[in-house]
Every structure is written in structure tokens, then in C-alpha cells.
Amino acid sequence: MEEFSVERRKVQQVGYSTLNVSLPSNWVKTVGLKRGDFLLLTEEHDGSLKLMPSALAETRLAMGRELTINSDLCDEPGMLERVIIGNYILGRELLQVSSSSERIRSEHVEEVRGIAKKLIGMGIVEESPNQIILQCSTDPSKLQIDTLMRQLSVIVSTMYGETMQALVDFESDLANDAIRREDEVNMMYWLITRLLLSAQLSRDNAEKIGLREPLQIPDNRMISKYLETIADCAQNIAQRVLALKEYRKEIDTGMLNRLSLLGGLAQSIFLKAMDCISTGDIRVANGILEMRRTLDLEEEKLMRQLPDIPHLGAIVLGITRIAESGAGIAVIALDRALERSNDFCVPVKH
């Protein structure tokens, strides 16, 4: 791990009321600072000051406003779509997808049009044979991260509930409904990630979306990733439910009920964990982690007794991974609770 030196520098008084501090020479050389250059100062949440050369700040700002994507270089399947998603997450406001040829390749045009529909706030504002311009109109001041996280949790829970019901009833329509919800999850997850990365760069951006403590940013990033993982697992289970239809007569009702109970326990774990993020109840968080232990024991028994039928083992492992993600959220909830005043931990009296 890279180590950063800490220096003490004395505050000097210049003139009647001006105070100054000299800058470390190594840092000045590294950033290329010269006499007459400007520095931008940003006050952080903890009262510290962040210094940034204005040239670097202007470069970052320009990257945030607009960017040109060379579609000719995106010569592998899905590459252009992933480049657009990545730039959306990084907070780019305007993307020009361009080609040096007379026309953008038709498959690239379809990729751009397809992904534009899946990025909240992003739309095509101009299109010509060799260029497509995408612009994001999302206003962070009208979005609250807590509301978006709750919405993501509801979509994921609905998706998983449909998946487990489809497994018990061998209902193809429900399984397909769950699979289609993956797009909804991704849209919300990408938007949340975009806002959280923006909050990392600016205290003002963080406060606009309701984040007033620095630790809330990585916490929410991890929680949203856990929820996205749960959705991925639910989608995979739903796809396997569709493939299981031909083996329906070989699976007895008792086994389906056991799978349903295991799935219900996993869902309870991640839903209780999300509630615990709000309530900050340490006992509940601990109880969730103990539920995870119980699920692991049930999973081990079930895996030993599964009939030799394709997909069943993968479904059990998917349910277990969902429980792991829920437990991860519970750990974050517990840690958040310990950051605040609580009955379990009190300052030592000297």
C-alpha cells in the first residue's frame, strides 16, 4: 500500500490580516504548479480543505461535460454499449458517438438506440449518418438517494418473489416477468452509481442527493451492488426454472416446498437487512446474520438430498448467494449503527 507523508507546516502572517502556508515542493513539482497559477479550495465534511490545481479541475470539468466516442474502435460485440454505460456512470452529460466513415455501422446504431432507452435521463438529441449525440437531462437536485435505493430494493424483491413463485408453480409467465425486470434493475443501479460517483467528486453534489456524511457514499455503493447481485441471481434462477419444465414430473412436491422455504429465508434476510439500514437496530442486524447461518445449514442438507436433475443444484447455490448478499447488507447496517451513539458501546470514563 502506498504511504503518504504527513507534514506539519506553520501558519505565517503576511501583512495585517492575511495568513498563508507554504506548499510542499514535491507536490508542486508533481502537479506542475507554477507562479501565477490558481488553486481551487474545497471544504470537506470534516473541516479539512482539498486543494486542486485549476488546470486539473478544468480538465475534469470538461470530461464531465462532453466526450466523443470513436465507434470505429468498438469492434467487438457489446463494446460500444458498455463504453456508453461506463461514461454515463462516470457522469458525462453529452456523448458524441462518431465514425470516421461516411456512416456509423448499422449494428452500432442499434446498440446506441437500444442502450439510450435503458439509461435514465439519457436520450438521443441529434443523429446524422456518421454521428449520434446523446445527452443526459437528469437533475440530481430532484433525486434523493434514499428514495432510489428503496425503489431498487422493491424492484429486486418483486423480481425475486416472482422467480420463487414460478419455481413452485412451474409458471413460465412469472419466470419471464422476472427476467424482464432485470432491465429495470440495471436502469436504477446505473443511475444510483452515477449519482454516487458524482457525490464523491463534490460535497455540493452529495448534499443535493441527501448524503451529508462521507461514509454514506461507499455504503450506498456497496448496498446497491448487493441488490444488483441479488437481481442477477434471481434472473439466473428464473432462466433455470424455464429449463426445468421438461423435468416437472421428476420433481416431487416435498422437494419444491423445501426449495421454496430456503428461498423465502433468503428473501427475508435481505429484506430485513434493508429495513435495518433505516432503523439501525443492532439486535436485528445480528439476528439476520444468525439467520444466514441457519440457511447455510439447510443448504448443506438440501444439496446432499437433491435428486439428480439438471439445474436444481445451481438454483440452490443461487439462493445461497442471495442470502450472502443480504448478510452483507446486514453487516453494513450493523456498522452504521455502531457509528452512532448506542447502548452497546459507550465512551470510557477517565
C-alpha positions in Angstrom: 0.0 0.0 0.0 1.3 3.4 -0.9 2.3 5.6 2.1 1.6 9.3 2.2 3.8 11.6 4.3 2.3 13.9 6.8 4.0 17.3 7.2 3.4 20.0 9.8 3.6 23.5 8.4 3.4 26.7 10.4 0.8 29.3 9.5 2.5 32.6 8.8 1.0 36.1 8.9 1.6 38.3 5.9 0.6 41.9 6.3 -2.2 43.0 8.7 -4.7 40.1 8.3 -3.5 37.6 5.7 -2.4 34.1 6.7 -0.5 31.8 4.4 1.1 28.3 4.4 3.8 27.1 2.1 3.2 24.2 -0.3 5.3 21.0 -0.3 7.9 21.3 -3.1 7.4 17.6 -4.2 3.7 18.1 -4.6 4.3 21.4 -6.5 6.6 19.6 -9.0 4.3 16.6 -9.3 1.3 18.7 -10.3 3.3 21.1 -12.4 2.3 24.2 -10.4 3.9 27.5 -11.5 4.0 31.0 -10.1 0.7 32.8 -11.0 -1.3 29.5 -11.3 -4.6 29.3 -9.5 -5.6 26.7 -6.9 -9.2 25.6 -6.2 -10.0 25.0 -2.5 -12.9 22.8 -1.4 -14.1 22.5 2.2 -14.7 18.9 3.1 -17.2 17.5 5.5 -14.7 17.0 8.3 -13.5 20.6 8.1 -10.4 19.9 6.1 -9.5 21.7 2.8 -8.9 19.9 -0.5 -6.5 21.7 -2.9 -6.6 21.2 -6.7 -4.7 23.0 -9.4 -7.3 24.8 -11.6 -5.9 23.3 -14.8 -6.7 19.8 -13.4 -10.1 20.9 -12.3 -10.9 22.4 -15.7 -9.8 19.1 -17.4 -12.1 17.1 -15.1 -15.0 19.5 -15.7 -14.5 19.3 -19.5 -14.6 15.5 -19.2 -17.8 15.8 -17.3 -19.5 18.0 -19.9 -18.9 16.2 -23.1 -16.9 13.4 -24.8 -16.5 11.9 -28.2 -16.7 8.1 -28.5 -14.9 6.6 -31.6 -17.3 3.9 -32.6 -14.8 2.5 -35.2 -12.7 1.2 -32.3 -15.6 -0.6 -30.8 -15.1 -3.7 -33.0 -16.2 -6.4 -30.6 -19.8 -7.4 -29.6 -21.3 -5.2 -26.9 -18.2 -3.0 -26.6 -19.9 0.3 -27.7 -22.8 -0.3 -25.4 -20.5 -0.9 -22.4 -18.4 2.2 -23.2 -21.6 4.3 -23.3 -22.8 2.8 -20.0 -19.4 3.5 -18.4 -19.4 7.1 -19.5 -23.0 7.5 -18.2 -22.0 6.1 -14.8 -19.0 8.5 -14.7 -21.3 11.4 -15.0 -20.8 12.5 -18.7 -23.5 14.9 -19.8 -23.1 14.7 -23.5 -21.7 11.9 -25.7 -20.9 12.2 -29.4 -20.8 8.7 -30.9 -18.8 9.3 -34.1 -17.3 7.4 -37.0 -14.6 8.4 -39.5 -16.5 6.6 -42.2 -19.5 8.1 -44.1 -21.9 6.1 -41.9 -21.9 4.6 -38.5 -22.2 0.8 -38.8 -25.8 -0.3 -38.5 -25.1 -2.6 -35.6 -23.6 0.3 -33.7 -26.7 2.5 -34.5 -28.9 -0.2 -33.0 -26.6 -0.5 -29.9 -26.8 3.2 -29.3 -30.6 3.4 -29.7 -31.1 0.3 -27.5 -28.9 1.5 -24.6 -30.3 5.0 -24.7 -33.6 3.6 -23.7 -32.1 1.9 -20.7 -30.2 4.9 -19.2 -32.5 7.1 -17.1 -32.3 10.7 -18.3 -30.2 9.9 -21.4 -31.7 10.5 -24.8 -30.7 11.0 -28.5 -30.8 14.7 -29.3 -29.2 14.6 -32.7 -28.5 12.0 -35.3 -26.7 12.1 -38.7 -25.1 9.3 -40.9 -21.8 9.4 -39.1 -22.7 10.8 -35.7 -25.2 10.3 -32.9 -25.4 12.7 -30.0 -26.6 11.5 -26.6 -27.4 14.0 -23.8 -28.3 13.4 -20.1 -31.0 15.6 -18.7 -31.0 14.1 -15.2 -31.2 16.8 -12.5 -29.5 15.5 -9.3 -31.2 18.1 -7.2 -34.6 16.4 -7.8 -33.3 12.9 -6.8 -32.8 11.6 -3.3 -30.5 8.6 -2.9 -32.6 7.0 -0.1 -35.7 7.1 -2.3 -33.8 5.5 -5.2 -32.4 2.8 -3.0 -35.9 1.9 -1.7 -37.2 1.7 -5.3 -34.3 -0.5 -6.3 -35.0 -2.8 -3.3 -38.7 -3.1 -4.1 -38.0 -4.0 -7.8 -35.4 -6.6 -6.7 -37.8 -8.1 -4.1 -40.6 -8.3 -6.6 -38.4 -9.9 -9.2 -37.1 -12.5 -6.7 -40.7 -13.2 -5.4 -41.9 -13.8 -8.9 -38.9 -16.1 -9.5 -39.6 -18.3 -6.4 -43.3 -18.5 -7.2 -42.5 -19.5 -10.7 -40.3 -22.3 -9.4 -43.1 -23.7 -7.1 -45.8 -23.5 -9.7 -43.7 -24.1 -12.8 -45.2 -20.9 -14.2 -43.4 -19.7 -17.3 -45.1 -16.3 -17.5 -44.0 -15.4 -14.0 -40.4 -16.5 -14.8 -40.4 -14.4 -17.9 -41.8 -11.4 -16.0 -38.9 -11.8 -13.5 -36.3 -12.0 -16.3 -37.7 -8.8 -17.9 -37.3 -6.9 -14.7 -33.6 -7.2 -15.0 -33.6 -4.2 -17.3 -35.5 -2.1 -14.6 -32.9 -3.1 -12.0 -30.0 -2.2 -14.3 -31.5 1.2 -15.1 -31.9 2.1 -11.4 -28.5 0.6 -10.5 -26.7 2.6 -13.2 -28.4 5.9 -12.1 -27.6 5.3 -8.4 -23.9 4.6 -9.3 -23.8 7.8 -11.5 -25.1 9.9 -8.6 -22.8 8.3 -6.0 -19.7 8.8 -8.2 -20.8 12.4 -8.7 -21.2 12.8 -4.9 -17.6 11.6 -4.4 -16.3 14.5 -6.5 -18.3 17.2 -4.9 -19.7 17.9 -1.5 -22.4 20.0 -3.1 -23.5 17.1 -5.3 -23.6 14.8 -2.3 -25.8 17.2 -0.3 -28.2 17.6 -3.3 -29.0 13.9 -3.3 -29.3 13.7 0.5 -25.8 12.5 1.5 -24.3 14.5 4.4 -21.7 12.1 5.7 -18.7 10.9 3.5 -19.2 7.2 4.7 -22.7 7.1 3.3 -21.3 7.2 -0.3 -19.3 3.9 -0.2 -22.0 2.3 2.0 -24.7 3.0 -0.6 -22.4 1.9 -3.4 -22.0 -1.5 -1.7 -25.7 -1.9 -0.9 -26.7 -1.1 -4.5 -24.2 -3.6 -5.7 -25.5 -6.3 -3.4 -29.1 -5.6 -4.6 -27.9 -5.8 -8.3 -26.2 -9.1 -7.5 -29.5 -10.4 -6.0 -31.3 -9.5 -9.2 -28.6 -11.3 -11.3 -29.1 -14.4 -9.2 -32.9 -14.1 -9.5 -32.7 -13.8 -13.2 -30.4 -16.9 -13.4 -32.8 -18.9 -11.3 -35.8 -17.8 -13.4 -34.0 -18.9 -16.6 -33.3 -22.3 -14.9 -37.0 -22.6 -13.9 -37.9 -22.3 -17.6 -35.4 -25.0 -18.4 -36.8 -27.3 -15.6 -40.2 -27.6 -17.2 -39.3 -30.7 -19.0 -38.3 -32.4 -15.7 -41.5 -31.3 -13.9 -42.8 -34.9 -13.3 -39.5 -35.9 -11.8 -39.5 -33.4 -9.0 -41.8 -34.2 -6.1 -43.8 -31.6 -4.2 -41.8 -32.0 -1.0 -38.5 -31.0 -2.7 -40.2 -27.9 -4.3 -41.5 -26.9 -0.9 -38.0 -27.2 0.6 -36.6 -25.1 -2.2 -39.4 -22.5 -1.6 -38.7 -22.4 2.2 -35.0 -21.9 1.5 -35.7 -19.2 -1.0 -38.1 -17.5 1.4 -35.5 -17.4 4.1 -33.0 -15.8 1.7 -35.6 -13.2 0.8 -36.3 -12.5 4.5 -32.6 -12.0 5.1 -32.1 -9.3 2.5 -35.5 -7.5 3.2 -34.8 -7.4 6.9 -31.3 -6.1 6.2 -32.7 -3.3 4.1 -35.1 -2.3 6.9 -32.2 -2.4 9.3 -30.3 0.1 7.2 -33.1 2.6 8.2 -33.7 1.5 11.8 -30.1 0.9 12.8 -31.2 -1.9 15.2 -28.1 -3.8 16.2 -30.0 -6.8 17.6 -32.0 -7.2 14.4 -28.8 -7.0 12.3 -27.2 -9.7 14.5 -30.3 -11.8 14.1 -30.1 -11.5 10.4 -26.5 -12.8 10.4 -27.6 -15.7 12.6 -30.4 -16.5 10.0 -27.7 -16.7 7.4 -26.0 -19.4 9.5 -29.3 -21.3 9.6 -29.7 -21.1 5.9 -26.2 -22.4 5.3 -27.0 -25.5 7.4 -30.2 -26.0 5.4 -28.4 -25.5 2.1 -25.9 -28.2 3.0 -28.6 -30.7 3.9 -30.6 -29.9 0.8 -27.6 -30.3 -1.5 -26.9 -33.8 -0.2 -30.5 -34.8 -0.9 -31.2 -33.2 -4.2 -32.3 -35.6 -7.0 -30.0 -36.0 -10.0 -31.9 -33.4 -12.1 -30.2 -30.6 -14.0 -30.4 -27.0 -12.7 -31.6 -27.8 -9.1 -28.1 -27.6 -7.6 -27.5 -24.2 -9.4 -30.8 -22.9 -8.1 -29.8 -23.8 -4.5 -26.4 -22.1 -5.0 -28.2 -19.0 -6.4 -30.4 -18.8 -3.3 -27.4 -19.1 -1.1 -25.6 -16.3 -2.9 -28.7 -14.1 -2.4 -28.5 -14.8 1.3 -24.8 -13.9 1.3 -25.7 -10.5 -0.3 -28.4 -9.9 2.2 -26.0 -10.7 5.0 -23.5 -8.2 3.5 -26.2 -5.5 3.7 -26.8 -6.5 7.4 -23.1 -6.0 8.2 -23.3 -2.5 6.7 -26.4 -1.8 8.8 -24.6 -3.0 11.9 -21.5 -0.9 11.2 -23.7 2.2 10.5 -25.5 1.7 13.9 -22.1 1.4 15.7 -21.0 4.8 14.2 -23.9 6.4 16.1 -24.5 6.7 19.8 -25.8 3.3 21.1 -26.3 1.3 24.3 -23.8 -1.3 23.3 -20.7 0.9 23.2 -20.1 3.9 25.4 -17.0 6.1 25.8 -14.5 5.1 28.5 -14.7 7.5 31.5 -11.3 8.6 32.8 
